[in-house]
């Protein structure tokens, strides 16, 4: 059973077991490295009657980065990249929600990485809602945004012998979110 947008109004928490926050970055100018953060939480207030009044926040644990290669992940946790010991949280807090259609929304907010905060706009698609076997109302959202890692002080790199660099500047952040209505 699905419900209409106005019936979705309420407070939600992210279900980290059924959500994914991932990333894609260019490696050695020829391929892409894909990975995810495994520890995060988030809350949202959805206003189905007036989506522009919706809001949310996500806190990602930098130490939970996983690219599938432990040696690389250890490097990503150092000051060369995320500096997880000194900046354990990557945060996003909404500042505006702009409906683009019945299912598409531009969510603007402040993204903080390594104590640098910059505004970003993430295009999300509302993928639907359902009541799960436990009686919880769930909503789904998918979105992505491309950021410049240098904008957040993540500048480490290595020159390649044939030209170019080891790590591309552009990083795609991917969000596949399942949120559970509270109350």
C-alpha positions in Angstrom: 0.0 0.0 0.0 1.4 3.4 -0.9 0.2 6.8 0.4 -0.1 10.1 -1.3 2.5 12.9 -0.9 0.4 14.9 1.7 0.1 11.7 3.8 3.9 11.5 3.9 4.2 14.6 6.1 6.2 13.8 9.3 9.6 13.1 10.8 11.8 10.3 9.4 15.1 8.6 10.3 17.4 7.0 7.7 17.6 3.2 7.7 21.3 2.6 7.3 20.8 -1.1 6.7 18.7 -0.3 3.6 20.5 2.8 2.4 23.7 3.5 0.7 26.0 6.6 0.6 28.6 6.0 -2.0 31.3 7.8 -4.0 33.0 7.5 -7.4 36.4 9.0 -8.2 38.7 8.9 -11.2 41.8 6.8 -10.7 45.0 7.1 -12.8 43.1 9.0 -15.5 41.7 5.7 -16.9 39.2 4.1 -14.5 36.9 4.8 -11.6 37.1 3.7 -8.0 33.7 3.2 -6.4 33.1 2.8 -2.7 30.7 3.7 0.1 30.5 4.9 3.7 29.1 2.2 6.0 28.3 4.3 9.1 25.9 7.2 8.9 22.7 8.5 10.3 20.2 11.1 9.3 16.9 12.6 10.0 14.4 14.5 7.9 11.1 16.3 8.2 9.0 15.8 5.0 6.1 18.1 4.2 4.1 16.4 1.6 1.7 19.3 1.1 4.5 21.8 0.7 7.8 20.0 -0.1 9.7 23.3 0.1 9.2 23.2 3.8 11.0 19.9 4.1 14.4 19.6 5.7 17.0 17.1 6.7 20.5 16.3 7.8 23.0 13.5 7.4 26.1 12.7 9.4 28.6 10.3 7.8 31.5 8.8 9.8 34.6 9.4 7.7 36.4 6.4 9.2 33.7 4.1 7.6 35.0 4.8 4.0 35.3 1.5 2.1 36.7 1.4 -1.4 37.2 -2.4 -1.3 41.0 -2.1 -0.7 42.1 -1.8 2.9 45.5 -0.2 2.2 43.8 2.5 0.1 41.0 2.9 2.7 43.7 3.5 5.4 45.3 6.2 3.1 41.8 7.8 2.5 41.4 8.1 6.3 44.7 10.1 6.7 45.2 13.8 6.5 46.0 13.4 2.8 42.3 12.9 2.2 39.6 12.9 4.9 41.7 13.2 8.1 39.2 11.0 9.9 41.0 11.2 13.3 40.6 15.0 13.4 37.4 15.4 11.4 35.4 12.3 12.1 32.1 13.6 10.6 31.1 14.6 7.1 27.8 16.5 7.4 25.1 17.7 5.1 22.3 20.0 6.4 19.5 21.3 4.1 19.0 25.0 3.5 16.3 24.7 0.8 14.1 22.1 -1.0 12.9 23.0 -4.4 10.2 20.8 -6.1 11.0 20.2 -9.8 8.2 17.8 -10.5 6.0 15.4 -8.6 9.0 13.1 -8.1 12.1 15.3 -8.5 13.5 17.7 -6.0 16.6 19.9 -5.8 17.9 19.8 -2.2 20.4 22.5 -1.4 22.4 22.5 1.8 25.7 22.9 3.5 28.2 20.0 3.0 31.1 20.0 5.5 34.2 17.9 4.9 37.4 18.5 7.0 36.0 21.6 8.6 35.3 23.2 5.2 31.6 24.0 4.5 30.3 24.8 1.1 26.8 24.9 -0.4 25.8 22.0 -2.8 22.6 21.2 -4.6 21.6 17.5 -4.9 19.0 16.4 -7.4 16.9 13.7 -5.7 14.2 11.5 -7.2 11.4 10.3 -4.9 11.3 6.6 -5.7 8.1 5.8 -3.8 6.8 4.7 -0.4 5.6 1.5 1.1 4.5 0.0 4.4 7.1 -2.7 5.4 6.2 -6.0 7.0 6.6 -4.4 10.5 4.1 -1.7 9.8 6.6 1.1 9.2 6.0 3.6 6.4 9.1 4.0 4.3 10.1 6.5 1.6 12.8 6.1 -0.9 15.0 8.8 -2.4 17.9 8.6 -4.9 20.3 11.4 -5.8 23.8 12.3 -6.7 26.1 15.3 -6.9 29.5 16.0 -8.2 31.9 17.9 -6.0 35.5 19.1 -6.3 37.5 17.5 -3.6 39.9 20.4 -3.7 37.1 22.7 -2.6 37.2 20.8 0.7 41.0 20.9 1.2 41.4 17.3 -0.1 44.4 18.1 -2.4 46.8 15.1 -2.2 47.8 13.7 -5.5 50.7 12.0 -7.4 51.9 12.8 -10.9 51.8 10.0 -13.4 54.8 9.2 -15.5 52.9 9.6 -18.8 51.1 12.8 -17.7 48.1 13.4 -15.6 47.5 12.6 -11.9 46.7 9.5 -9.8 43.4 10.9 -8.3 40.8 13.0 -10.2 39.5 16.2 -8.6 35.8 15.4 -9.3 34.0 13.0 -6.9 30.5 11.9 -7.4 28.5 11.4 -4.1 25.6 8.9 -4.5 22.6 8.6 -2.2 20.2 5.7 -2.2 18.1 6.4 0.9 15.4 4.6 2.7 13.8 6.5 5.5 11.3 5.3 8.1 8.5 7.6 9.4 8.5 8.1 13.2 5.6 8.2 15.5 
